[in-house]
Amino acid sequence: MRIEDLFQTGPRLNMCVADPEARRGTVFMTPIPDRYGAAFLRAVAPRFITNKARGKAQDRIIDAVGPIMTTTLREYAINTDLRAAHFAAQICHESFGFTQTEEGASGAAYEGREDLGNTEKGDGILFKGRGLIQLTGRANYESYGKALDLDLIKEPTLAADPVTSLKIACEFWTRNKLNDHADADDVLAISKIINTGHNGKTMPNGLDDRKACLTKAKRALGLGGVVATNAMASTRLRLKDTGALVKTLQRNLTAAGFEVPETGYFGPKTEAAVKRFQASKGLIADGVAGPRTLLALGMA
């Protein structure tokens, strides 16, 4: 089968998911059972032609995760191509191209970190970062272990198992409501939450690589590469507009240093913030967030 055939756009089927309150959202799944499987992950991942050790590690993880990827994502309502593209891009970056599910450092730096629940001697090393999105600290191991019905306190290395690490990443995605940001195609907001723990003003590490992974994921799924640029080419947000995109605009304005309430309503305060931002970037300060303004804010 050609990869183009695997990623062809097919009819959509409504599916049901457990716990709709936690995993809310319209559910669409392609009838292709492995649409987000190994071929998709390899299309997103970097190639390690000369580094054979990295290449073997990547094969091990992708071969383990690929067969269950689509069904696991479905359980967490990561069930549209845009959601799957954002998810795959982030876990690819976080795992160094699907080559590791455990941080290289010893974990000693986390010793005594009460904010991570490391209250006992040796907790830092025992509960070091593991997973496709790294799980760190006794408290997190306990919490996620309960959610997945695993005793990660007694067996913390289970978090590095590729299959378990995929479920941990999905659980993290759900707890932090990252589908909402994926639906708005907001790679910056997702990256901030994964890397810094919150969507504040601190910029995330590796943003360029996260964006590059997202471009490959979108292209693999037939979303035209950088779908946000295409979608935003005709988008103009202005006074009295409402919705998720307006909220994203407000969030990114605040992150850029032009604080505005995150209400989802484009009122006078948002217009004034847009004008100030536009002026700071040498753009026409008309208060309308068009393609150039959205691009400057990282929304395209």
N, C-alpha and C positions, 0 to 999 in steps of 0.2 A: 504493500500500500504506500502510495506517495504521501509525504507529509502534507501536501496541499489538500489531498482527499480527507485526511484525518481532521484537518481544521476547517473543512468546508462548512458553510452556514447551512444549518438544517432547520426543520420545523421545531418549534418550541413546545414543551410539554409542561403543564402545571404539575407540581409535585408538592407533597405535604412534608413538613418538618416538625420534629418534636420541639416543645418549648417555644412556641411562636412569639411569646413576649420577649424572650432573650434573643432569639434569632429571627427577628422580624424582617419583613421585606417581601416584595413580590418574588416568587420562586420560579425560576425558569431553568430547565435543564435540557441540554441537547440529548437526543437519543443515542449519540455516539458514546459508548460507555467509558472510553478512556480519552475523552477530549482534552482533559487537563493532565494526562498521564506522562509517561517517560519521554515520549517524542516532544511534547510541549516543553517540558523542563529542559531538555537538551537544546531546544531552540533558544531558550532564554540564557542558558549558562555559557560562561566563557569556555574556550577550548584549551586544553593543556597538552599540546602536541609534544613539546620537548620535556615537560615535567611529568614523567610517567607515574610517579608516586601520587601526584595530585590527580592525574587522570583516573587512576585506579580507585582512589578515594571517592571521586565524583561518581564513577560508575556504581560503586557499592551503595551510595546513598540514593541515587536516582533509581537504580534497579529495585531497591527496597520500597521506596515511596511511590514510584510511578503507578504500580498496579492498584493502589488504594486511593490515589490522589483525588480523582473525581468524586467518588462516593463519600470520602471524608469531607471534602469541601461542601458537598451538598448538605451534610448533616449540620453544618454551621451556617447555612444560607449564603455561602460564598458561591453563588449559583448563577451568576451572569458572567459573560466574557470579561467585562470591565472589572468586576470584583476579582475574578481569578487572575487577571493580568497584574493588578496591583499587588495581590497576595504573593504571586510567584516572584515578582520583581523584588519585593522586600526580603523574602526568605532566601533568594539567591544572593543578594548582597550580604545579608547577615551571616550566611554560612560560607562566605568566601567562595561563591560559585558552586555551591553544593559539595564542598570538599571536607567540611568538618562540622560536627555537632557538639564540639566541646572546645572551650577556649584553651589557648595554648598556655596561658599563665597558670600558676599553681593554685590561685584562689586565696593565697595568704593575705592579700590586700583587703579582703572582705572580713578578716578576722575581727570580731568585736563589733561589727556593724549592727547595732540594735535596730536600725531602720529596716534591715533585711531579716530581722528575727534571729540573727546569729548571736545567741546568748550563751552558748556552750563552747568550751575549748575545742578547737578543731573544726568548727562549723564553716569557717571561711573556705578551707580546702575541700571539705566534704561536700559543701553545697555551692561549688564554683559554677560558673556559667556553662550551661548545657542546653542544647536544643537548636532547632533551625532559627527560632527567635529565643535568645538565651534566657534561661530560667536561672535566677541567682538568689541565694539566701534560703535559710531554713523555712521562713514563713511562706515564701512562694512555693517551695517544694511541697510543703504540707497542703497548701490551698489547692494547687493544681493537681496534686496526687488524689485528693478527695474528689475533685471534679471528674477525674479520669478513672476513678476506682483503682488506683495504684498506690502502693506504699512506697512513695519516693523518699520517705525519711529513712526507712530501713535499707532501701536499695536506690540511692540517689543516681547511680550510674545508668539506671533505666531511662533517665531523661535524655541521655545521649543516643539511645537507640533510635534509628531513623524514623520508624513508624510512630513511636511514642513522641518523638520530637515534632513530627507533623501535627499530631493532635494537640500538643502543647501550644504550638504556634496558632492553630485554629482557635483554641480556647482564649488565648491572649487577644486575638483579633476580635472575637465576639465580646469579651469583657470591656474592651476599649471602643466598641462601636465603630470599628474601622470601615465597615461596609458603608456607613453614611458618607465618609470621606471618599471612598472609592466611587460611590455613585456620583459624587460631585467632581470626580477625576482630579482630586486634590492630593497629589503626591507629596507636597510639602507638609501638609498636616499629618499624613500618615507617618512620614519619616520622622517628624518631630516626636510623635508619641512613642514610636518604637525606640528611637535613639536616646531621647532625653526624658521620657516618661510623662511628658505633658506637651500640650500645644501652645507653648509660650513663645517668648521672643528669641530664645536661644536657637541658633540654626543647627540642624542635625549634621553629623559627620557623614561623609560619603554621598552627599545629595546627587552629585553628577552621575555617580555610578548607579544609584537607585533609579535615576531618570533613564539612563541608558538601558538598564535591565527592563524597565517598563516599556520602552520603545520596542525592544525585541519581543516582549510578551504580546504586546498589541499586534505587532506585525504577524506573529505566528498564528494568532487567532483571527486574522483577517480584519483587524480593526484599523488598518491603514497606517500602521506605525505609530506616529504621534497623534492619536485621535483628538487629543485636547486642542491642538493647534487648528485642526480642521473644524472642530465643533465651535471653537471660539472665534473663528474667522468672521462669523456673521453675528456674534453676540455683542450686545450693548446693554449694559445695566444702567438704569437711570432712576430719577425720582419716581416714587410710588411702586417700583418693582418689588416683588417679594419672592421668597423661596430659598432653597438650599444654596444656590449660586450666590445670592446676595449675602447670606450668612458667611459663606466662604470668603467672599470679597471683604467683608468686615473683619473677619479673623486675620486675613493676610495684611490688611491695612494696619491693624494693631501690631502685628508681628514686625511690620516695617517701620514702626515708630509713630504711626498716625492713628492714635487710639480712637476707637469708635465702638459704641455698644453693639454686641453681637445679637441682633434682634431678628434678622432675616427680612427686615423692612428697610428699603432704601429711602430714608428720610433726609431732611436738611443736614443733619450732622454727618451722615455718610457722604452726602454730596460735597460738603466742605472738606472732609478728610480726603476724598478723591482729588479735589482741586489742589490741595496742598501737596499730595503725593505727586500728582502730575507735574506741578511746578518744580518739584525737587529733582525730577528726572528729565526736565527740559521738554516735556510734552505739552500739548495744548491743554491749558487748564480750564476745561469746559464742564467738569463735574460729571461727565458721562464716561463710564468705564467700558471703553471699546477694546478692540483687539490689542492695540499697543499697550494700553494701561494694564490689561489682564496679563499680557506677556511679562511685563515688568514686575508684576506681583507674583509671578510664578504660577499663574493659573492657566497658562497655555504653553 
